[in-house]
Amino acid sequence: MNHLDHQDYADEAEAAQRGEAWSQAATLWRRAADVLRANTPHTPETFDRYAKYQAAAGECDRQGRIHTTLERIAQTTLTIPTLRERKSDRLDFHEIGIWGLKRALLAAYEAGRDEAK
């Protein structure tokens, strides 16, 4: 049976972050923290690393919320179906009016303000 240690999960979490797979990355960071806590002697370094893993999970959750909000704004305000790059000019470039851009920017500003509360 092949057991993964906390560093294996942390490495996978970093890869998921690079791919902007925020939910997956957050889950992997939390798994790294759980494995660390369960299988490592409790030292100040362990507590620091555990806190780092938990903070990274929280940041991934935050990035996921931002991505979801921006995707929703793009869909509802600009009628752009996705913000994912699809490597096609026809799918990745959209012509929008300045009024649509203004509405989208205002929606993003308000979402940021609401998140800060």
N, CA, C and O atoms as CSV, one atom per row, in Angstrom:
chain,resi,resn,atom,element,x,y,z
A,1,MET,N,N,0.839,-1.174,0.000
A,1,MET,CA,C,0.000,0.000,0.000
A,1,MET,C,C,0.886,1.240,0.000
A,1,MET,O,O,1.798,1.351,0.820
A,2,ASN,N,N,0.629,2.157,-0.899
A,2,ASN,CA,C,1.438,3.351,-1.052
A,2,ASN,C,C,0.808,4.505,-0.272
A,2,ASN,O,O,-0.280,4.970,-0.614
A,3,HIS,N,N,1.496,4.967,0.781
A,3,HIS,CA,C,0.988,6.059,1.594
A,3,HIS,C,C,1.634,7.367,1.169
A,3,HIS,O,O,2.849,7.444,0.989
A,4,LEU,N,N,0.818,8.382,1.012
A,4,LEU,CA,C,1.325,9.701,0.657
A,4,LEU,C,C,1.581,10.486,1.935
A,4,LEU,O,O,0.804,10.404,2.887
A,5,ASP,N,N,2.672,11.246,1.954
A,5,ASP,CA,C,2.912,12.085,3.119
A,5,ASP,C,C,2.419,13.505,2.823
A,5,ASP,O,O,1.973,13.800,1.714
A,6,HIS,N,N,2.505,14.357,3.808
A,6,HIS,CA,C,1.959,15.711,3.673
A,6,HIS,C,C,2.607,16.474,2.532
A,6,HIS,O,O,1.945,17.271,1.868
A,7,GLN,N,N,3.894,16.242,2.293
A,7,GLN,CA,C,4.584,16.954,1.213
A,7,GLN,C,C,4.049,16.543,-0.161
A,7,GLN,O,O,3.981,17.364,-1.076
A,8,ASP,N,N,3.670,15.266,-0.303
A,8,ASP,CA,C,3.065,14.812,-1.562
A,8,ASP,C,C,1.769,15.580,-1.837
A,8,ASP,O,O,1.536,16.040,-2.955
A,9,TYR,N,N,0.939,15.713,-0.815
A,9,TYR,CA,C,-0.310,16.464,-0.974
A,9,TYR,C,C,-0.036,17.946,-1.249
A,9,TYR,O,O,-0.721,18.573,-2.058
A,10,ALA,N,N,0.970,18.494,-0.570
A,10,ALA,CA,C,1.319,19.903,-0.787
A,10,ALA,C,C,1.808,20.117,-2.221
A,10,ALA,O,O,1.458,21.113,-2.853
A,11,ASP,N,N,2.607,19.195,-2.729
A,11,ASP,CA,C,3.075,19.306,-4.118
A,11,ASP,C,C,1.905,19.265,-5.092
A,11,ASP,O,O,1.866,20.037,-6.050
A,12,GLU,N,N,0.959,18.375,-4.853
A,12,GLU,CA,C,-0.230,18.280,-5.714
A,12,GLU,C,C,-1.086,19.548,-5.597
A,12,GLU,O,O,-1.649,20.018,-6.586
A,13,ALA,N,N,-1.175,20.087,-4.393
A,13,ALA,CA,C,-1.944,21.316,-4.189
A,13,ALA,C,C,-1.318,22.467,-4.979
A,13,ALA,O,O,-2.032,23.251,-5.604
A,14,GLU,N,N,0.004,22.569,-4.951
A,14,GLU,CA,C,0.683,23.621,-5.711
A,14,GLU,C,C,0.437,23.466,-7.211
A,14,GLU,O,O,0.240,24.456,-7.916
A,15,ALA,N,N,0.447,22.234,-7.691
A,15,ALA,CA,C,0.171,21.996,-9.117
A,15,ALA,C,C,-1.268,22.401,-9.452
A,15,ALA,O,O,-1.519,23.003,-10.496
A,16,ALA,N,N,-2.200,22.074,-8.574
A,16,ALA,CA,C,-3.602,22.447,-8.806
A,16,ALA,C,C,-3.747,23.974,-8.812
A,16,ALA,O,O,-4.518,24.522,-9.600
A,17,GLN,N,N,-3.018,24.649,-7.948
A,17,GLN,CA,C,-3.049,26.115,-7.926
A,17,GLN,C,C,-2.533,26.683,-9.237
A,17,GLN,O,O,-3.127,27.608,-9.791
A,18,ARG,N,N,-1.431,26.137,-9.737
A,18,ARG,CA,C,-0.885,26.628,-11.006
A,18,ARG,C,C,-1.908,26.467,-12.129
A,18,ARG,O,O,-1.950,27.281,-13.052
A,19,GLY,N,N,-2.728,25.428,-12.054
A,19,GLY,CA,C,-3.774,25.209,-13.041
A,19,GLY,C,C,-5.068,25.928,-12.707
A,19,GLY,O,O,-6.068,25.755,-13.403
A,20,GLU,N,N,-5.063,26.730,-11.657
A,20,GLU,CA,C,-6.234,27.472,-11.195
A,20,GLU,C,C,-7.429,26.571,-10.893
A,20,GLU,O,O,-8.582,26.961,-11.079
A,21,ALA,N,N,-7.134,25.369,-10.429
A,21,ALA,CA,C,-8.172,24.442,-9.967
A,21,ALA,C,C,-8.322,24.682,-8.464
A,21,ALA,O,O,-7.862,23.895,-7.636
A,22,TRP,N,N,-8.984,25.798,-8.141
A,22,TRP,CA,C,-8.979,26.307,-6.763
A,22,TRP,C,C,-9.608,25.362,-5.761
A,22,TRP,O,O,-9.050,25.158,-4.683
A,23,SER,N,N,-10.740,24.785,-6.077
A,23,SER,CA,C,-11.405,23.881,-5.143
A,23,SER,C,C,-10.543,22.648,-4.869
A,23,SER,O,O,-10.397,22.222,-3.723
A,24,GLN,N,N,-9.977,22.085,-5.929
A,24,GLN,CA,C,-9.108,20.921,-5.773
A,24,GLN,C,C,-7.881,21.280,-4.944
A,24,GLN,O,O,-7.475,20.514,-4.070
A,25,ALA,N,N,-7.291,22.441,-5.215
A,25,ALA,CA,C,-6.112,22.864,-4.464
A,25,ALA,C,C,-6.438,23.033,-2.981
A,25,ALA,O,O,-5.666,22.601,-2.124
A,26,ALA,N,N,-7.569,23.654,-2.676
A,26,ALA,CA,C,-7.956,23.844,-1.273
A,26,ALA,C,C,-8.119,22.503,-0.568
A,26,ALA,O,O,-7.672,22.331,0.566
A,27,THR,N,N,-8.754,21.564,-1.240
A,27,THR,CA,C,-8.941,20.225,-0.659
A,27,THR,C,C,-7.599,19.554,-0.404
A,27,THR,O,O,-7.403,18.939,0.644
A,28,LEU,N,N,-6.679,19.667,-1.348
A,28,LEU,CA,C,-5.359,19.051,-1.186
A,28,LEU,C,C,-4.558,19.714,-0.070
A,28,LEU,O,O,-3.859,19.028,0.676
A,29,TRP,N,N,-4.648,21.048,0.056
A,29,TRP,CA,C,-3.956,21.721,1.160
A,29,TRP,C,C,-4.499,21.239,2.503
A,29,TRP,O,O,-3.735,21.006,3.439
A,30,ARG,N,N,-5.823,21.090,2.595
A,30,ARG,CA,C,-6.404,20.612,3.856
A,30,ARG,C,C,-5.992,19.171,4.148
A,30,ARG,O,O,-5.767,18.803,5.301
A,31,ARG,N,N,-5.896,18.361,3.096
A,31,ARG,CA,C,-5.459,16.973,3.273
A,31,ARG,C,C,-4.004,16.949,3.740
A,31,ARG,O,O,-3.640,16.155,4.607
A,32,ALA,N,N,-3.169,17.826,3.161
A,32,ALA,CA,C,-1.767,17.907,3.596
A,32,ALA,C,C,-1.699,18.265,5.079
A,32,ALA,O,O,-0.907,17.690,5.825
A,33,ALA,N,N,-2.533,19.216,5.503
A,33,ALA,CA,C,-2.560,19.617,6.920
A,33,ALA,C,C,-2.999,18.461,7.805
A,33,ALA,O,O,-2.415,18.230,8.864
A,34,ASP,N,N,-4.029,17.733,7.375
A,34,ASP,CA,C,-4.520,16.594,8.171
A,34,ASP,C,C,-3.469,15.500,8.300
A,34,ASP,O,O,-3.265,14.957,9.386
A,35,VAL,N,N,-2.803,15.175,7.197
A,35,VAL,CA,C,-1.769,14.128,7.216
A,35,VAL,C,C,-0.588,14.585,8.061
A,35,VAL,O,O,-0.021,13.798,8.819
A,36,LEU,N,N,-0.221,15.840,7.935
A,36,LEU,CA,C,0.866,16.381,8.753
A,36,LEU,C,C,0.537,16.248,10.232
A,36,LEU,O,O,1.358,15.773,11.017
A,37,ARG,N,N,-0.655,16.666,10.606
A,37,ARG,CA,C,-1.060,16.624,12.016
A,37,ARG,C,C,-1.106,15.190,12.539
A,37,ARG,O,O,-0.731,14.932,13.682
A,38,ALA,N,N,-1.560,14.270,11.711
A,38,ALA,CA,C,-1.724,12.886,12.157
A,38,ALA,C,C,-0.412,12.111,12.212
A,38,ALA,O,O,-0.275,11.193,13.021
A,39,ASN,N,N,0.551,12.464,11.368
A,39,ASN,CA,C,1.729,11.600,11.209
A,39,ASN,C,C,3.059,12.242,11.545
A,39,ASN,O,O,4.106,11.646,11.292
A,40,THR,N,N,3.050,13.438,12.106
A,40,THR,CA,C,4.291,14.150,12.373
A,40,THR,C,C,4.331,14.563,13.842
A,40,THR,O,O,3.318,15.002,14.386
A,41,PRO,N,N,5.489,14.427,14.490
A,41,PRO,CA,C,5.587,14.885,15.878
A,41,PRO,C,C,5.235,16.370,15.979
A,41,PRO,O,O,5.550,17.160,15.090
A,42,HIS,N,N,4.585,16.725,17.066
A,42,HIS,CA,C,4.125,18.104,17.249
A,42,HIS,C,C,5.267,18.976,17.752
A,42,HIS,O,O,5.597,18.994,18.937
A,43,THR,N,N,5.854,19.696,16.807
A,43,THR,CA,C,6.941,20.623,17.102
A,43,THR,C,C,6.517,22.005,16.614
A,43,THR,O,O,5.531,22.131,15.887
A,44,PRO,N,N,7.253,23.039,17.008
A,44,PRO,CA,C,6.917,24.374,16.483
A,44,PRO,C,C,6.937,24.425,14.950
A,44,PRO,O,O,6.113,25.106,14.341
A,45,GLU,N,N,7.874,23.707,14.330
A,45,GLU,CA,C,7.941,23.673,12.867
A,45,GLU,C,C,6.690,23.007,12.280
A,45,GLU,O,O,6.176,23.444,11.251
A,46,THR,N,N,6.214,21.970,12.926
A,46,THR,CA,C,4.998,21.282,12.466
A,46,THR,C,C,3.808,22.226,12.542
A,46,THR,O,O,3.008,22.297,11.609
A,47,PHE,N,N,3.686,22.951,13.649
A,47,PHE,CA,C,2.579,23.892,13.801
A,47,PHE,C,C,2.661,25.007,12.754
A,47,PHE,O,O,1.641,25.427,12.209
A,48,ASP,N,N,3.879,25.482,12.476
A,48,ASP,CA,C,4.055,26.515,11.452
A,48,ASP,C,C,3.641,26.002,10.075
A,48,ASP,O,O,2.958,26.698,9.324
A,49,ARG,N,N,4.057,24.791,9.754
A,49,ARG,CA,C,3.710,24.220,8.447
A,49,ARG,C,C,2.204,23.957,8.368
A,49,ARG,O,O,1.581,24.192,7.333
A,50,TYR,N,N,1.632,23.472,9.459
A,50,TYR,CA,C,0.179,23.244,9.495
A,50,TYR,C,C,-0.556,24.561,9.234
A,50,TYR,O,O,-1.509,24.600,8.456
A,51,ALA,N,N,-0.118,25.620,9.877
A,51,ALA,CA,C,-0.741,26.933,9.678
A,51,ALA,C,C,-0.563,27.392,8.230
A,51,ALA,O,O,-1.474,27.979,7.646
A,52,LYS,N,N,0.606,27.124,7.656
A,52,LYS,CA,C,0.856,27.485,6.253
A,52,LYS,C,C,-0.115,26.744,5.338
A,52,LYS,O,O,-0.687,27.341,4.427
A,53,TYR,N,N,-0.300,25.462,5.574
A,53,TYR,CA,C,-1.209,24.670,4.742
A,53,TYR,C,C,-2.648,25.172,4.879
A,53,TYR,O,O,-3.365,25.285,3.885
A,54,GLN,N,N,-3.063,25.469,6.093
A,54,GLN,CA,C,-4.422,25.974,6.311
A,54,GLN,C,C,-4.605,27.341,5.640
A,54,GLN,O,O,-5.651,27.608,5.049
A,55,ALA,N,N,-3.597,28.196,5.732
A,55,ALA,CA,C,-3.671,29.509,5.086
A,55,ALA,C,C,-3.744,29.368,3.568
A,55,ALA,O,O,-4.481,30.099,2.905
A,56,ALA,N,N,-2.981,28.431,3.024
A,56,ALA,CA,C,-3.007,28.197,1.583
A,56,ALA,C,C,-4.392,27.705,1.143
A,56,ALA,O,O,-4.890,28.102,0.089
A,57,ALA,N,N,-5.004,26.846,1.949
A,57,ALA,CA,C,-6.363,26.375,1.642
A,57,ALA,C,C,-7.344,27.537,1.654
A,57,ALA,O,O,-8.209,27.637,0.784
A,58,GLY,N,N,-7.210,28.408,2.635
A,58,GLY,CA,C,-8.087,29.576,2.713
A,58,GLY,C,C,-7.906,30.498,1.519
A,58,GLY,O,O,-8.882,31.032,0.994
A,59,GLU,N,N,-6.665,30.689,1.087
A,59,GLU,CA,C,-6.399,31.536,-0.085
A,59,GLU,C,C,-6.986,30.911,-1.347
A,59,GLU,O,O,-7.503,31.624,-2.208
A,60,CYS,N,N,-6.911,29.595,-1.463
A,60,CYS,CA,C,-7.513,28.925,-2.621
A,60,CYS,C,C,-9.035,29.077,-2.600
A,60,CYS,O,O,-9.656,29.274,-3.644
A,61,ASP,N,N,-9.626,28.986,-1.422
A,61,ASP,CA,C,-11.076,29.226,-1.306
A,61,ASP,C,C,-11.413,30.638,-1.771
A,61,ASP,O,O,-12.394,30.843,-2.485
A,62,ARG,N,N,-10.600,31.609,-1.365
A,62,ARG,CA,C,-10.817,33.009,-1.753
A,62,ARG,C,C,-10.679,33.179,-3.263
A,62,ARG,O,O,-11.507,33.834,-3.897
A,63,GLN,N,N,-9.643,32.596,-3.830
A,63,GLN,CA,C,-9.449,32.682,-5.278
A,63,GLN,C,C,-10.605,32.017,-6.027
A,63,GLN,O,O,-11.034,32.502,-7.074
A,64,GLY,N,N,-11.103,30.913,-5.490
A,64,GLY,CA,C,-12.249,30.246,-6.104
A,64,GLY,C,C,-13.493,31.123,-6.094
A,64,GLY,O,O,-14.237,31.168,-7.074
A,65,ARG,N,N,-13.718,31.823,-4.980
A,65,ARG,CA,C,-14.864,32.737,-4.909
A,65,ARG,C,C,-14.714,33.873,-5.923
A,65,ARG,O,O,-15.679,34.263,-6.580
A,66,ILE,N,N,-13.496,34.395,-6.040
A,66,ILE,CA,C,-13.246,35.464,-7.015
A,66,ILE,C,C,-13.529,34.958,-8.426
A,66,ILE,O,O,-14.223,35.614,-9.202
A,67,HIS,N,N,-12.992,33.797,-8.748
A,67,HIS,CA,C,-13.196,33.236,-10.090
A,67,HIS,C,C,-14.685,33.021,-10.372
A,67,HIS,O,O,-15.167,33.353,-11.455
A,68,THR,N,N,-15.400,32.475,-9.414
A,68,THR,CA,C,-16.835,32.237,-9.589
A,68,THR,C,C,-17.578,33.547,-9.802
A,68,THR,O,O,-18.467,33.628,-10.650
A,69,THR,N,N,-17.220,34.568,-9.039
A,69,THR,CA,C,-17.865,35.875,-9.173
A,69,THR,C,C,-17.586,36.479,-10.552
A,69,THR,O,O,-18.502,36.972,-11.211
A,70,LEU,N,N,-16.332,36.443,-10.985
A,70,LEU,CA,C,-15.990,37.004,-12.292
A,70,LEU,C,C,-16.667,36.240,-13.423
A,70,LEU,O,O,-17.122,36.834,-14.401
A,71,GLU,N,N,-16.730,34.930,-13.283
A,71,GLU,CA,C,-17.403,34.106,-14.294
A,71,GLU,C,C,-18.890,34.482,-14.380
A,71,GLU,O,O,-19.450,34.604,-15.470
A,72,ARG,N,N,-19.511,34.661,-13.219
A,72,ARG,CA,C,-20.930,35.041,-13.189
A,72,ARG,C,C,-21.141,36.414,-13.834
A,72,ARG,O,O,-22.089,36.610,-14.594
A,73,ILE,N,N,-20.260,37.348,-13.530
A,73,ILE,CA,C,-20.369,38.681,-14.124
A,73,ILE,C,C,-20.206,38.596,-15.640
A,73,ILE,O,O,-20.967,39.216,-16.382
A,74,ALA,N,N,-19.229,37.839,-16.094
A,74,ALA,CA,C,-19.011,37.692,-17.537
A,74,ALA,C,C,-20.244,37.100,-18.211
A,74,ALA,O,O,-20.635,37.535,-19.294
A,75,GLN,N,N,-20.852,36.107,-17.569
A,75,GLN,CA,C,-22.017,35.446,-18.162
A,75,GLN,C,C,-23.244,36.347,-18.160
A,75,GLN,O,O,-23.945,36.445,-19.167
A,76,THR,N,N,-23.505,36.996,-17.049
A,76,THR,CA,C,-24.749,37.751,-16.932
A,76,THR,C,C,-24.664,39.157,-17.515
A,76,THR,O,O,-25.650,39.655,-18.059
A,77,THR,N,N,-23.514,39.800,-17.413
A,77,THR,CA,C,-23.379,41.182,-17.858
A,77,THR,C,C,-22.873,41.279,-19.292
A,77,THR,O,O,-23.307,42.145,-20.051
A,78,LEU,N,N,-21.959,40.395,-19.659
A,78,LEU,CA,C,-21.324,40.485,-20.972
A,78,LEU,C,C,-21.765,39.382,-21.937
A,78,LEU,O,O,-21.347,39.369,-23.095
A,79,THR,N,N,-22.597,38.469,-21.469
A,79,THR,CA,C,-23.027,37.278,-22.228
A,79,THR,C,C,-21.841,36.498,-22.792
A,79,THR,O,O,-21.893,35.993,-23.913
A,80,ILE,N,N,-20.775,36.409,-22.001
A,80,ILE,CA,C,-19.617,35.579,-22.332
A,80,ILE,C,C,-19.787,34.282,-21.545
A,80,ILE,O,O,-19.851,34.322,-20.316
A,81,PRO,N,N,-19.860,33.137,-22.219
A,81,PRO,CA,C,-20.198,31.889,-21.534
A,81,PRO,C,C,-19.161,31.396,-20.529
A,81,PRO,O,O,-19.518,30.756,-19.540
A,82,THR,N,N,-17.885,31.684,-20.769
A,82,THR,CA,C,-16.854,31.217,-19.850
A,82,THR,C,C,-15.636,32.118,-19.947
A,82,THR,O,O,-15.402,32.756,-20.974
A,83,LEU,N,N,-14.866,32.164,-18.875
A,83,LEU,CA,C,-13.608,32.902,-18.883
A,83,LEU,C,C,-12.415,31.975,-19.102
A,83,LEU,O,O,-11.265,32.412,-19.065
A,84,ARG,N,N,-12.696,30.694,-19.330
A,84,ARG,CA,C,-11.617,29.753,-19.618
A,84,ARG,C,C,-11.089,29.992,-21.034
A,84,ARG,O,O,-11.859,30.205,-21.971
A,85,GLU,N,N,-9.773,29.952,-21.167
A,85,GLU,CA,C,-9.160,30.076,-22.488
A,85,GLU,C,C,-9.472,28.808,-23.276
A,85,GLU,O,O,-9.252,27.695,-22.798
A,86,ARG,N,N,-9.986,28.993,-24.487
A,86,ARG,CA,C,-10.354,27.833,-25.306
A,86,ARG,C,C,-9.499,27.722,-26.571
A,86,ARG,O,O,-9.753,26.874,-27.426
A,87,LYS,N,N,-8.491,28.580,-26.681
A,87,LYS,CA,C,-7.505,28.532,-27.755
A,87,LYS,C,C,-8.134,28.602,-29.145
A,87,LYS,O,O,-7.748,27.880,-30.065
A,88,SER,N,N,-9.107,29.488,-29.263
A,88,SER,CA,C,-9.768,29.734,-30.540
A,88,SER,C,C,-10.170,31.203,-30.563
A,88,SER,O,O,-10.862,31.677,-29.662
A,89,ASP,N,N,-9.736,31.917,-31.588
A,89,ASP,CA,C,-10.091,33.338,-31.675
A,89,ASP,C,C,-11.599,33.525,-31.619
A,89,ASP,O,O,-12.093,34.448,-30.972
A,90,ARG,N,N,-12.325,32.652,-32.294
A,90,ARG,CA,C,-13.789,32.754,-32.337
A,90,ARG,C,C,-14.400,32.615,-30.948
A,90,ARG,O,O,-15.427,33.227,-30.655
A,91,LEU,N,N,-13.775,31.816,-30.096
A,91,LEU,CA,C,-14.315,31.571,-28.761
A,91,LEU,C,C,-13.697,32.458,-27.681
A,91,LEU,O,O,-14.329,32.725,-26.659
A,92,ASP,N,N,-12.469,32.913,-27.904
A,92,ASP,CA,C,-11.750,33.652,-26.860
A,92,ASP,C,C,-11.821,35.167,-26.991
A,92,ASP,O,O,-11.486,35.877,-26.043
A,93,PHE,N,N,-12.241,35.670,-28.124
A,93,PHE,CA,C,-12.341,37.112,-28.300
A,93,PHE,C,C,-13.806,37.493,-28.456
A,93,PHE,O,O,-14.553,36.865,-29.206
A,94,HIS,N,N,-14.200,38.541,-27.727
A,94,HIS,CA,C,-15.597,38.979,-27.728
A,94,HIS,C,C,-15.649,40.481,-27.918
A,94,HIS,O,O,-14.879,41.221,-27.306
A,95,GLU,N,N,-16.543,40.922,-28.754
A,95,GLU,CA,C,-16.742,42.357,-28.942
A,95,GLU,C,C,-17.848,42.800,-27.990
A,95,GLU,O,O,-18.953,42.257,-28.000
A,96,ILE,N,N,-17.527,43.797,-27.170
A,96,ILE,CA,C,-18.525,44.294,-26.216
A,96,ILE,C,C,-18.562,45.809,-26.286
A,96,ILE,O,O,-17.568,46.462,-26.602
A,97,GLY,N,N,-19.715,46.342,-25.989
A,97,GLY,CA,C,-19.859,47.788,-25.951
A,97,GLY,C,C,-19.284,48.345,-24.668
A,97,GLY,O,O,-19.163,47.638,-23.668
A,98,ILE,N,N,-18.934,49.599,-24.702
A,98,ILE,CA,C,-18.356,50.265,-23.540
A,98,ILE,C,C,-19.333,50.243,-22.370
A,98,ILE,O,O,-18.911,50.145,-21.218
A,99,TRP,N,N,-20.648,50.335,-22.651
A,99,TRP,CA,C,-21.655,50.297,-21.587
A,99,TRP,C,C,-21.652,48.936,-20.897
A,99,TRP,O,O,-21.856,48.864,-19.685
A,100,GLY,N,N,-21.423,47.845,-21.654
A,100,GLY,CA,C,-21.336,46.518,-21.046
A,100,GLY,C,C,-20.096,46.382,-20.188
A,100,GLY,O,O,-20.137,45.820,-19.093
A,101,LEU,N,N,-18.991,46.904,-20.700
A,101,LEU,CA,C,-17.751,46.878,-19.932
A,101,LEU,C,C,-17.913,47.665,-18.643
A,101,LEU,O,O,-17.468,47.225,-17.583
A,102,LYS,N,N,-18.547,48.825,-18.727
A,102,LYS,CA,C,-18.773,49.653,-17.534
A,102,LYS,C,C,-19.634,48.904,-16.513
A,102,LYS,O,O,-19.329,48.922,-15.320
A,103,ARG,N,N,-20.710,48.243,-16.968
A,103,ARG,CA,C,-21.563,47.463,-16.056
A,103,ARG,C,C,-20.779,46.322,-15.405
A,103,ARG,O,O,-20.933,46.061,-14.212
A,104,ALA,N,N,-19.938,45.644,-16.191
A,104,ALA,CA,C,-19.153,44.532,-15.659
A,104,ALA,C,C,-18.139,45.014,-14.625
A,104,ALA,O,O,-17.969,44.389,-13.578
A,105,LEU,N,N,-17.472,46.122,-14.918
A,105,LEU,CA,C,-16.503,46.666,-13.963
A,105,LEU,C,C,-17.188,47.116,-12.675
A,105,LEU,O,O,-16.667,46.901,-11.580
A,106,LEU,N,N,-18.343,47.734,-12.810
A,106,LEU,CA,C,-19.099,48.152,-11.630
A,106,LEU,C,C,-19.529,46.940,-10.804
A,106,LEU,O,O,-19.447,46.963,-9.576
A,107,ALA,N,N,-19.981,45.894,-11.468
A,107,ALA,CA,C,-20.380,44.665,-10.758
A,107,ALA,C,C,-19.183,44.055,-10.036
A,107,ALA,O,O,-19.321,43.592,-8.903
A,108,ALA,N,N,-18.002,44.046,-10.677
A,108,ALA,CA,C,-16.816,43.519,-10.033
A,108,ALA,C,C,-16.404,44.370,-8.832
A,108,ALA,O,O,-16.015,43.838,-7.792
A,109,TYR,N,N,-16.491,45.675,-8.979
A,109,TYR,CA,C,-16.180,46.585,-7.879
A,109,TYR,C,C,-17.109,46.323,-6.693
A,109,TYR,O,O,-16.655,46.211,-5.555
A,110,GLU,N,N,-18.394,46.227,-6.962
A,110,GLU,CA,C,-19.361,45.985,-5.896
A,110,GLU,C,C,-19.150,44.628,-5.240
A,110,GLU,O,O,-19.293,44.496,-4.025
A,111,ALA,N,N,-18.811,43.621,-6.035
A,111,ALA,CA,C,-18.551,42.289,-5.466
A,111,ALA,C,C,-17.340,42.351,-4.538
A,111,ALA,O,O,-17.349,41.747,-3.465
A,112,GLY,N,N,-16.307,43.071,-4.941
A,112,GLY,CA,C,-15.133,43.219,-4.094
A,112,GLY,C,C,-15.428,43.952,-2.806
A,112,GLY,O,O,-14.943,43.584,-1.736
A,113,ARG,N,N,-16.235,45.000,-2.924
A,113,ARG,CA,C,-16.639,45.752,-1.744
A,113,ARG,C,C,-17.446,44.868,-0.802
A,113,ARG,O,O,-17.236,44.901,0.410
A,114,ASP,N,N,-18.367,44.079,-1.349
A,114,ASP,CA,C,-19.173,43.188,-0.528
A,114,ASP,C,C,-18.331,42.113,0.140
A,114,ASP,O,O,-18.584,41.745,1.287
A,115,GLU,N,N,-17.335,41.611,-0.571
A,115,GLU,CA,C,-16.437,40.584,-0.009
A,115,GLU,C,C,-15.633,41.141,1.159
A,115,GLU,O,O,-15.344,40.419,2.113
A,116,ALA,N,N,-15.271,42.420,1.090
A,116,ALA,CA,C,-14.466,43.046,2.132
A,116,ALA,C,C,-15.249,43.271,3.426
A,116,ALA,O,O,-14.658,43.424,4.495
A,117,LYS,N,N,-16.586,43.290,3.324
A,117,LYS,CA,C,-17.413,43.545,4.522
A,117,LYS,C,C,-17.418,42.378,5.457
A,117,LYS,O,O,-18.061,42.430,6.505
